Amino acid sequence: MRLSAVEIALLGCATVAGALAPSTAALAQDTAAPAETAAPAPAPRKSIPKRPLKIAGRAKRAGDAGSVVPGFETLADGSTRLFVELSQPIKYEAKPAATVFTCVLKGAHVDRRNNYNPLVTVHFNTPVTTARLVPHGADLWLVATLRAKVDPAVTMDATKDGGAILRVEFPKGDYVRNPPPPAAVPDPASGGDGDAPADDTDSTPSTH
């Protein structure tokens, strides 16, 4: 059978297409098989950003003494003392005056608001009537109101745990004034209605 060039070309193309068809189908089966057995990939989880914790109070800076606790005590020799417990040693400056004593604690601040409450010492035998911590800019002031002019001794000592204690010692003395004695109350049994006592002399007029 004679075939023209066109027919040969068409026949060749059909032959090649028929030979390639099984291979293409097999390849499609080979590539489709793993897709049937492969497990679906899990959907990516969205990460939820954590909110920063809010801490009340002023942020602590380098060199700050954060834990500040004031106190008052009487000593065995009759003297009295104001003290401030600190988380670390700091610089301080004492400013005594006639009626007010002030000690500036450099870079200190109070963590607990209750430590701002005043120390009322008016009923103790001490020249201090009240004392309290007062924030002043970046510093903290220990302010004590005095009822007598005294010269307190101020020291700061380090503690074993790395902290420090500021001590303000006041000399002993007679600072609490004794109240006046109560007024005498007449005894109801003494007889009287409050009038002056009767004179023992005879009130009968003389007949001379």
Secondary structure, 3 states (H helix, E strand, C coil): CCCCHHHHHHHHHHHHHHHHHHHHHHHHHHHHHHHHHCCCCCCCCCCCCCCCCCCCCCCCCCCCECCCEEEEEECCCCCEEEEEEECCCCCEEEEECCCEEEEEECCECCCCHHHHCCEECCCCCCCEEEEEEEEECCEEEEEEEECCCCCCEEEEEECCCCCEEEEEEECCCCCCCCCCCCCCCCCHHHCCCCCCCCCCCCCCCCCC
